[in-house]
Every structure is written in C-alpha cells, then in structure tokens.
Amino acid sequence: MEKKWQEMSKEERLEARFEKWSAGPGLDFKNPESKAKYQKSIARLKDAVQLKKTPDRVPILPWATFMPPVLGGINPKEAMYDADKLNSAMMKYLTEYDPDYYGSAVIIAHGPALEVLDFKLYKWPGFNLPDQYVYQCMEDEYMTAADYQHFIDDPTDFFLRVYLSRIAGGLAPMKMIAPLYNTIELPPLALWLLTLGIPDVQEAMKKLLEAGRLSFEFAMKIGAFDKEAQEKGFVQFTGGFSKAPYDFLADTMRGTRPMMADLYRSPDLVLKAIERMTPIAIKTGLGGPEASGNPIVFIPLHKGADGWMSDEQFRKFYWPSLKELIMTLIGEGCVPFLFAEGGFNTRLEYLNELPRGHCIWLFDQTDMAKAKEVVGKTTCIAGNVPISKIMTGTPEDIREVCKRLIDTAGKGGGYIMSMGCAADEGKPDTVHAMIDFTKEYGVYK
C-alpha cells in the first residue's frame, strides 16, 4: 500500500519529488535520446545532492541571468521586451553550449509590465537604462522604521496598502484603500467598497490588471519555450524561490544601512519582524515546487556573508530563521539551493547543523578546499568559477580553474560546476571551455 504524503519521512518525500520530476509529467519528448538525456541529468544532480553515490560526472550549471540570451545574440532590452526574440536566443544558447541545466528566462521579467506600473524598485534596459545594460535593484527605505509595527501586526495590509504604493508610482493610490479587514461586516464593507471607487484607485487597479495581463502573456510564451527545451532534454534547474527572512527585510524593505542601524537601535523589533517574515518565506518557497513539480528552491543569500555582520549577529538575527526555512523545505522533500554571495568562510560550520544530503550551496568567493573539508560530507557544494575569469580570461585560464575545482571540491562527488555568481554576460570561448572541459575531465571513473 502506497504511503500517504503525511506519513512519509523527509527522505521518502525527496525521493518522491525527484521521481516525479524525472518522469517529466506533461512533457512529450522529441525522441528517446532526449528523454534519456533529461533523465540522466536529473539522476546526475540527485546523486550529487544526496551524497549517496558518485555521479557519472560533475554536473554543469552555468548559473546566469542575462548571459544565455546575450550569448544567443540579443541585448538585455530585447530580452525584456520581446519574448519571441528571447525564446529564440535561449534555444540558440542551449543548442550551441549544451549545458546540463539552465535557468528559466521568466526571471528576466517583462519590461512593458514594469512600465505600466512605473516600477521604482528596479531600473532596467530600454526604459531608464541603456539597452545593453542589465536591470539593477534601486535600494531605498520602502519600509520606514515607523512601519515595523504595522508590518508585524498585519503584513498583508502593509504590503497591499503601503509597500505597493511606494515601489510602483502607478499604484500610489493604493494607500487610499481601506484595510481589507473592513470586509468582515456590512457597515465597514460599505466604507471599503467606497474607497475602491475613488477615481485614482480605479486607475491604479486598471494599471495593475494591465501589468498582470502583459506579464501573463510573457510568462505563457516563456513557459511554452521551457516545455520545448525540456522535451529536447534540457533540464530547467529551479522550481521555486525564496529568501532568508532577514534578507527579505534588509534587501528591498528597510535597506542595507537602515537595517544595520536597526540591529542596534531596535533589535527586538527586528526579531519580531523576522519572526513574522519567516512563515511568508516558507510559503513562498513551497509554492513553486507544488506548482512546477521541480523540487529545487533557489535562495539567494545577501546580508549574512562574511563582513556584513558579526558572528554574534549572524547567530541571533540571520541563521535561526534561515535554518527554519531550510529545515521546513527539506521536511517537505524540497532541495534548498542556497546561493552564498560574497564569502561564507566564517559561516561554514553552521551548515553542519543541517541534515546530510538535502541541500546545494553555491559559493561565490568562499575557499572551496575549505568548504569541501568542512561541509563536504554534509552538503553538495557548487560554483566558484570567477565571473571575472569568464569575462576577461582565456579558455586555458578557465580550464585551470575548473581542473582545480574538480580535483578539490569535486573529489568523490558532491560538486556542481558553476560560476560563482549569476552571469549577466560571458565570452563564448570561456563559457565553452567551462562546459566542454568539465564534460571531459569531470568524469568519475
């Protein structure tokens, strides 16, 4: 008798998710070779993650944002404004470079939808940056120190009526809407409905719906491409997204400097806000795999890197909620894919608090020999090919870097070849060198 989900252990849930992902539900593979390639790539990844047996070779993930479409022949503006060109460029990249895995272009986002909203949180090519530039986060205090209690008391109300009005000029009238809890009874409902009728609010709603329509059309085209790419044997690497609760607050709500000051001025409020954000981070992370059937949950880490806070602050403000997020995802059979930007050399020991064979940690500037020694028996590690080498080095430079990584981080398995950060562009010869050399030298015998 088949076990029910609630009766399964985390290991059994992980096996079930990998099995479903490998089966490719909804995919009509072009030929038996494409199906075999797809399933072999997933099996290779599974072996690297679980640390149970050595894969056939080192898996290859050229982790990137705009690099694939740029190598495919278009600029970042075209990628954000023309889904057909984006899909064509992505297929050209996959066909020419033949990586094991790729990241869906849906993360690039759709410029016209952002224009409709007058989106303030990012600048992007074709609107307020040159066509050849990539998008850039514009950090600010979108949540003030005075907003802490509002967020803690009612995150939904804060996001709907305050945060949206600050990050998008077209949604500024949202602040005039009465709180959603007014729908609980007839007299306050009348007030709530009245505020929805304010002309400026109506215009904001129209813009929100228009941005939604444009984004839906863009996503449908990208989704069709992802299906086609996977039917040809390429594996879309991630199925979900989340962030460390601290980073959710520090990145695009409070901002780096205000949040750092808050650690000293109002630490109790920070901890309460982190506690409030943690279930939101968990729900965000679990939503993707449930919808996509892909168990890999991407979690970029920003403000917990070496030098960003003391070890005492890391233990108090950063790690506990991040660990809760990771452990909950693992408990549901997902694979947290943590991108440790900058250096994580002083944080490595914390990773040994996690169960063996359930995570991927992609390192940027971390000492990989040390990482292999300290956490190599606990977790799969990835990355560390310097993007500077990809951009300015020679193929021989890249082969030397990859050889060193395979010989150290890849010894005995548990390593994924990748850049140390998400690449916005790359040179054809160095990207080819990373992929081709790893396929040749990274074979386990």
N, C-alpha and C positions, 0 to 999 in steps of 0.2 A: 504493500500500500504506500502510495506516494505521500511524503511528509507535507504538511501544510507549512506555509511560509513562517508563521509564528512559532513553529516547532523546530525550525532549522537553526543550527549554530551559524556563527558568522562565516566559518569556513564553507559550510554547505551552501549558504546564500551566495558566497563569492563564486563557487563552482557553478551554481545555477545561472548566475548572471553571465559568466563567461560562456557557458554552453549556449545560452540563448543568443548572445551576441555573435558567436561563431556560426550559428545556424543561419544567420542572415535573413531573419523574417522580413518578407516584403521585397526581397531582392531577387531579380531574375538574372542570374549570372550569364555573361555573354557566351561562355564556354566552360568546359570542365577545368581548364587551366586557370581561368580567372577565379573560379571558386576555390581551387586548391591554393592559389596564391593568397587570397583573402584569409582563408582559414589557417594557413601556415603562419601568416604574420601575427594573427591573434594568438596562436599557440606559442609563438616565439616570445611575445610580450608576456603572456601568462607565466611562462617558465621563468622569465627574468624577474617578474614581480614576486612570485611565490617562493623563490629561492629553494625549491624542492629538487630541481634538476637543472643541469646546464642546458641552455638553448642550443639550437644548431649553430647559431652565430649571434653576434651582437646585434640587437635591433637598432634600426636607424630612424630617428625622428628629427628632421630639420625643423626645429621649433621656430615658427615665424608668424608675422602678421602680414605685412605688405610684400615681403620678398617673393613669394610664389607668383603673384600676378605681375610684379615688376620683371622678374626673370621670364615671364611668359609674354612680355612685350608691351605692357601698358603702364601708364603712370598712376600714382595714387588717386588723383582726381577721377580718372576714368574708372578705377576700381570702385569708388564710392558712388558714382553717378550712372553707371551703365552695367547692369547685371549681365547682359549678354556678352559684352566685352570681357567682363570679369570671369565668367564661366569659361569662355574660350581660352583666355590666358592661363587659367588654372589647369585646364586639361593639357595645354601645351607643356606647362611645367611638369605635371605628373608624368606625362608620356616621355619627356626628354630626360628627366632626372631619376625617375623610378625610385622614390623613397618608399620605405615600408609603410609609413604613416604620414598623414597631413592634417592640418587644422582647417576646419570649415571656414569658408570665406564670409560666413554670416557675421563673424566678429568684426568685420571691417565696417559694418553699418552703412546706412543709405543716406547720402548727403541731402537729397531733396526733402526727406522726412525731417532731418535736423533743421533745415532752413525754415520749414513751416513753423516749427516750434520756437525759432530764434534761440537755439540751444546755446547756453552760456558755459557749460561745464567743459566743453572741448572746443578747440579750433581745428579746422580741417581743410584739406586741399580743395580748391575750387570755390571756396566761399570766403574765408578770411586767412587763408594761407596759399602760397603758390602751388601750382598744380603738381609739382614734383615732390612736395613735402608730404610727410605723414601726419596724421592727427596728433594733437598734443593736449593733454589734460591741463586745464587752467584752474589750478588750486586756489581756493578762497574760503572764507568763513561763511559757508552756506547754512551752517547751523551756528548760532552765536552761543556764547556762554549762558545767556539768559534762557536759551531754548532747551537746556538739558532736561528740566523737569517736565516740560511738555512732551519731549520725546519719550522719557521714561514712563510717563503716565499713559500716553496714547500714541504709539509710533505711527499707526495708520493715519490718524488725524494730522500728525505732524507732517508726514510725507505728502499727504493729499493737499492740504491747505497752505502749508508753509514752504516745504522744500521744493515742490514743483514750481511754485511761484517765483522762486529765486534762481533756479537753474535754467529756466526757459522763459524768455521775455514774453512769448506768446501765451504763456499760461499764468502770467502775473495776476489776472483777475481771480484765479482760483482761491486766493486768500479771502475773497468776499463771500465764499460759500459757507453756510452754517455747518457746524460739526455734524458728522454722519449719524451720531447717536441721537440726533433730533428725530430720526425716523421711528423711534420707539413708541410714539403715541401721536394721536391725531393733532392736538394743538401745536406741538413743536414741529410736526411734519409739515404743517402748513407754512411755517416760517422757513423750513429747509427748502421746500419747493419754490417759495418766493425768491430765495437767493439764487436758485438755478435759472430763474427767469431774467435776472439782470442782464441787459444787453451785452455788456463786456464779458460776462461769464459765458453767455451763449456763444460769443465769438471764440472764446478760448476753447470751449467744447468742440466747436467746428474744427479748429486747428488740431486739436488732439485726435479727433476722428480721422482727419485727412492724413496726419502723420502716421496713424495706425494703418490706414489703407495703403499708403505708399510702402510702409515697412513690410506689410503682409505680402504685397506683390513681389517685392525684392526677395523676401525670405522664401517664397514659393519657387522662384527661379533658382535660388541657391540650393534649396532642398532637392529640386529635380537634378541639379548637377551632382550633388553629393550622392544621390542614388545611382546615377550613371557611373560615377567614378568608382563606387564600391562594387558595382556589378562588373567592373573591369578588373577588380582585385585589389584596389587601393583601400586602405583602412582609414576612416575618419577617426582621429585619435581620441577626442574627448566627447563625453556625452552630457556633461554638466559643468556648472561653475559655482564657486562661492569664494569667500574671502575670510581671512581671520577677522573675528568680530572687532578687534581693536583697529584693524586697517579700514574696515567699513566706516568707522567713525573718523579716523585720522586722515584718510585719503581725500574724500570728497564731501565731508560734512564739516568737521571742525577745521581741518587743515593741519599741516605738519607742525608749524610753530605754535599755534594756539593750543593744540593737543598736548604738546610737550610742556607748555606752561601749566596746563590743567593738572598734570601729574603732581605738581607741587601745590597749586592753589586750591584745587578741589578734587583730591584723589577719590573721595567717597562717591562723588557724583559720577566720575569716570567709571568706577567699578560698577555702579548701578546701571549706567548706560551700556556697558559691555555685557552685563547680565541680561539686559533687555534685548540686545542685539543678537545674542547667541542663538536663541531658537529661530530667529529670522535667517541667520546664516545657515543653520541646519536645514530649514525648509527649502531655502534657495538651492543648496547643494543636492538635496534628494530629488527635487523636482525634475532635473534634467534626465538622469538615468531612468526614471519612471516613464518619461515621455519618449526617450530615444532608444532605450534598450541597450545603451552603451554605459558600462559601469564606471568609466574613468571621469573623475570630478576634478577639474582644474582649479587650483587655489594659489593665486599669486601672493607672495608674502613680501611686504614692503618695509614696514616700520620696525620690524623685530630684528633686522640684520645687525651684524657687528657694528658697534659705534653709534647706533641710533638710540640706544637706551642702555642703562647699566644692567648687569645680570640680575640684580635685585628687582629692578623694574620689570625686566623680562619675566621673571618668575611670578611677579604679582599681577601685572597688567596684560601681558601678551600671551604667555604659554597656557595658562589654565583654560581659557575659553577656546583657544585654538585646538588644544588637546581634546576638549569635549566635542568640538566639531568633527575632528578626525575620528575619534572613537565611535561617534554615532554613525558616521558614514560607513566605517568598517563594519559595525554591527549590522548594517543593512545590506552588506555584501558589496559595497562600492569600493573603488580603489582611489583614495585621495592622491592626486598628482600635484605635489607642492613645489612651486617654483620659488626657490630661495634666492631672491635677487640680492646683489652685493655679496658680502661674505657671511658665512654662517659657521665659521670656525669655532667660535666660543659657545655655540649653541648645540653642537653635535651630540653631546651626551644626553640631551633631553629626548632625542629621537629613540633612544633605547628604552624609553618608557612605553613605547608603542608595541603592539603585537607584531611578531615576525611575519614577513611575507604578505603584507597587505597594502603597502604604500609605494609610491615613486617620489623621490626627492630629486629635483633637477637643480643643480648647483651652478652658480654663475662664477664667483671668484673664490669659492671655497677650495682649500687644499684637498685634491681628490685622493691622494695617497692616504692622508689622514682620515678622510671621510670613509674610505674603504676599511681602514683599520678599526675605526671607532664604531661605525654603524653598518658595515658591510654584511654582518651576519644577521642584522635586523631588518634592513630595508633595501630595496632596489634603489640605486643611485643613477643619475643621468647628467648629461650636459658637460659644461666646462670647456668646450671649444670656443676660444675667444672670438667674439664678433669682429674685433679689430683685425684679427688674422684673416677672417673670411673676407673682409673689405680691402685690406691692404697687403696681405701676404701672397705668397706663391703657392702653387699646388704642393710643392715639396715641403713648405712650411706646414701646411695642413696635414700632410701625411705623417710628418714627425709628431705633431700634436696628437693625432689620432692613434698612432702606434703607442705613444706613452700612455694614453688613457686606456687603451685596450689591455696593455701589459699590466697596468696597476688597478684601475677601477674595474676593468672587465675580467680580471683574473677569477676563474671559476664561475663566471656568470654574474647575474645581478646588476648589470650595467646596460644603459641605453645611450647610444651615441647621439649627441645633440649639441647645438650651440649652447653657450652659457646664458643667453637671453633670447627673447623673441626677435628675430631678424626682420628689419624693415626693408632691407635690400641686401644683395650679395653679388659677388663676381661669379660668373658661370664656371670658370676653371676651378676656383677653390671649393664651390659647392659640389661640383662633380667629384673633386678629389676626396672630400669627406665621405660622400656616399659610396663611391666606387672602391676606395681603399678599404673601407670597413667591410664591404661585402667580400673582399678578397682576403684581407688579413684577419678579420674578426671572426673567422670560422673556428668553432671549438672542435678539437679532434680527440 
